[in-house]
Amino acid sequence: MSSIAIRAEGLGKRYRLGTGGSYKTLREFLPGLVSGAVKRVRSAGAEASKPESFWALRDVSFDVNHGDVVGVIGWNGAGKSTLLKIFSRITWPTEGRAAIHGRIGSLLEVGTGFHPELTGRENIFLNGAIMGMRRHEIASKFDEIVTFAEVDKFIDTPVKHYSSGMYVRLAFAIAAHLEPEILIVDEVLAVGDLAFQQKCLGKMSEVSRGGRTILFVSHNMAVVEKLCQRAIVLHHGRIAYEGKTADAIHHYLNSTLAPNNPDGHIFYLSNCTNRRSNVGKLLDRIELYTDDDLPVLEGIRIGTGLKAKIFFNLPKPARSFDMGLGFDNMIGQRVFTAHSLFEPDRPSGEWVGPQVFVCDIPSFALTPGTYNVRVWLDVNHVEADLVDQAARLMVLESDYYGTGKAPWNGAVVLKHNWRLEQSTRALATE
């Protein structure tokens, strides 16, 4: 068998904007085919306007050998998920060639590969059959899959009744335990709770040590560095860098600045691609200031007060809404969360239309470095709009302790004092 497990040769994927992507049955497709032909005859001689299109991937080429664990990193919208969908045969490239040598298991969007009307048990056997496994091979792994996924009580329930967490747990358990030769994993693991994420990462480490090939997409650089031997950086659908994981992460963190802040301290959110919106694009922009109302242009010194102004819109009257800010370090670890739920003196009432929510942090005491800011809006206790990597903030070295030495280690900087109790007792006895 060839040493190549995955090969991309000049891969490109073009999408047409404004066209539907749903699949139709033959019964639905044939009438449309006939009516479409009639329309084309009637409009013969007229120049049809071409729909806009964009390239999600362009000229992507690389090889992954059997047994390699390769990370794919980049901003949302860089083409990472499109690349994985091509290799998983969920979509086909517009140009180029994608070759897979080996039995493949994919974990992409929640529920991908599940039949909603079938039970968890039936979907396990269905997925195994799709991977080319025999029934007795699947049965030998069945109990292990169910135990790992923690869905024992619901295994004979149709998966359409599962929560998103149950979907993810079962999907990962199937993908990891049915022992595909090639495992393709998108960042869907972020849906699960922290304990389950840790269990999944442990299982992936075990899988990687077992010699299987893994193609792994994540925004968590700590996980990428731990699991992957090398990484590929995608930027605007093209390979920006390929090499050792540490070097790829360094390239990604130092060459991809937040694309939404031409004014320095103002970060516009309306066109952000790294967004999850359930009721529309409600979040408009973030503005960052010091506690003296000075714009944060180059960064803030340790312990400086930070004021974040979030501009957003409430299209309908709402009495219950909350805003959250999450500060992540550059390897994707959450360091601090500010949330309006914790505000004790918030006034009650009903609001509608354009709003500005201000978060005052009297002392932003994180260690020097660069932090990505996630912002989200909940309306009536349900997530309405979320933008990941909405802003970027740099904390600058400063003489926080008044000793002439800048803090350099850990995540937070806290005031503290030291004293020698033994010396005090020794003096008292003299």
Protein Blocks (a to p, Z undefined) as FASTA:
>chain_A
ZZbfbdcehiacdddehiafbdcdfklmmmmmmmmmmmmmmmgoiacdddddddfbghia
cdddehiacddeddehilmmmmmmmmnomaccfbdcdddeddddddddehihiafkbcfk
lmmmmmmmmnopafklmmmmmmmmmmmnopmmmmmgcfklpcfklmmmmmmmmmmmnopa
bdcddfklmmpcfklmmmmmmmmmmmmmnopacddddfblklmmmmpmbdcddeehiafb
gcdfklmmmmmmmmmccfklmnopaccfklpcbbcdfkbpfbfbdcdddfkopacfkbcc
ehiacddddddddfbacfbdcdddddddfkopafbdcdfklpmkbccdddedjddddddd
fbacbdeddddddddddeehiafbdcehkbccddddddfkonopacfedjbdcddddddf
klmmmmmmZZ
